[in-house]
């Protein structure tokens, strides 16, 4: 799709749950998303998307820039800003020293090493959170996987496994822990009914509403880092 002289690919998703055609701008992947009801006309869906070109162009124009993971860039770690510093004299594995993340090795692979390190760190701290909240809920610890979903910070499957975004390691501790506690509560209640929230409020020690508000305000920026 051409918008202001620039081409954006269109990603189409047919959905059994969609009741109408939904058009959105994925400003991180720089693509137009089109959700179409299973039995809807594709020609109609395309025409509908084309009718939203002005709105889509505004969304892409207003989007904040992606933050590349390079030496000198600042990224968050546990809610605190850290400056990435590369030197041939530093170890290949990233290390936090004061307000810096120091990393060595080939500079052209710096981003890969930082992301790998953040994923490993996320797995470590989230596994600790998961074990703690499962103990509080008197539930067995499920299998944990670490991913990078754009739409969800965490998910709980019917097979009793939990998947969390590695980007949570950049958020404040209470925000990350609220997501883990939320998914643990889903191990018992696969809905958002009163019993679910009673369990969540029993096992989570923080203010979940404040944590949710933080993610709504700042979560989008976390997805821009290294995108």
Secondary structure, DSSP 8 states (H G I E B T S, - for coil): -EETTEE-EEEEEEESS-SS-EEEEETTTTEEEEEEETTS-HHHHHHHHHTTHHHHHHHHHHS---B---TT-EEEETTEEEEEEE-TTS-SS-EEETTEEEE-S-GGGHHHHHHHHHHHHHHHHHHHHHHHHHHHHT----EEEEE--SS-SEEE-TTSEEEEEGGGGGS-HHHHHHHHHHHHHHHH-SS-SHHHHHHHHHH--S-HHHHHHHHHHHHHHHHHBT-
